């Protein structure tokens, strides 16, 4: 009687990282155009869909059209959620960097706060809220979008306005500094 021996392949070591998901660039919309290279906006399909929907609504609400679309630029980070396509960083909107929009916001708020008349102060602040496209984009992302909140971590929406506007106002100086020139969203 012969014994049949089956040789099994050696076990493969378990990966410490999850498998890389299928990623896609954030598509252009009817009212907005992504001008950064496609590899800078590679994200999971759910994040691409959520950002696309939010950007389309934002652009249309703010007067952009198919003939004159909102210009958006992304840059892909290399750490954490970026590695798996679950995060995107918006670096420019409307032809101006998010850091520049933030600088203009801070200057306008300094000037408004220096005014002694409360009605004039409120008027100046409201004018900047209506004018500043970076601030308006941040607030739109805050209002529309199911952004991630990993257990034990804040909602994954950070940018120059986070400390004043939320959603996680207790942001650390380190995290705020890291997001002073872009808006980070994750899903």
HELIX and SHEET records of a PDB file:
HELIX    1   1 UNK A   38  UNK A   41  5                                   4    
HELIX    2   2 UNK A   45  UNK A   61  1                                  17    
HELIX    3   3 UNK A   80  UNK A   84  5                                   5    
HELIX    4   4 UNK A   98  UNK A  114  1                                  17    
HELIX    5   5 UNK A  118  UNK A  131  1                                  14    
HELIX    6   6 UNK A  133  UNK A  143  1                                  11    
HELIX    7   7 UNK A  162  UNK A  165  1                                   4    
HELIX    8   8 UNK A  173  UNK A  178  1                                   6    
SHEET    1   A 2 UNK A  23  UNK A  25  0                                        
SHEET    2   A 2 UNK A  42  UNK A  44 -1                                        
SHEET    1   B 4 UNK A  32  UNK A  34  0                                        
SHEET    2   B 4 UNK A  70  UNK A  74  1                                        
SHEET    3   B 4 UNK A  87  UNK A  93 -1                                        
SHEET    4   B 4 UNK A  96  UNK A  97 -1                                        
SHEET    1   C 5 UNK A  32  UNK A  34  0                                        
SHEET    2   C 5 UNK A  70  UNK A  74  1                                        
SHEET    3   C 5 UNK A  87  UNK A  93 -1                                        
SHEET    4   C 5 UNK A 183  UNK A 186 -1                                        
SHEET    5   C 5 UNK A 157  UNK A 158 -1                                        
END                                                                             
